[in-house]
C-alpha cells in the first residue's frame, strides 16, 4: 500500500473515492460505518476517504454489506 496524497483518491486502492466532504450534505462516508480494519490500514487518518469499493469488499469478506443511514449516523 502506498500513500496517495490526492484527496479525491482512495488511499488504499487509488480509485476515486467520490469524496463529498465539501458538499452541502457532507460525504457519503459519514453515512456508513467504515470497518476499523480499513481505518487501521490508512497511512494517515483524516486525509482522504476510503472508497466505497474498498468498504464493500471488506464488509463482503466478513459476510456483511453496506448500510446507509439517512441521518448520517
Rosetta blueprint (number, residue, H / E / L):
1 X L
2 X L
3 X L
4 X L
5 X L
6 X L
7 X L
8 X L
9 X E
10 X L
11 X L
12 X L
13 X L
14 X L
15 X L
16 X E
17 X L
18 X L
19 X L
20 X L
21 X L
22 X L
23 X L
24 X L
25 X L
26 X L
27 X L
28 X H
29 X H
30 X H
31 X H
32 X L
33 X L
34 X L
35 X L
36 X H
37 X H
38 X H
39 X H
40 X L
41 X L
42 X L
43 X L
44 X L
45 X L
46 X L
47 X L
48 X L
49 X L
50 X L
51 X L
52 X H
53 X H
54 X H
55 X H
56 X H
57 X H
58 X H
59 X H
60 X H
61 X H
62 X L
63 X L
64 X L
65 X L
66 X L
67 X L
68 X L
69 X L
70 X L
71 X L
72 X L
73 X L
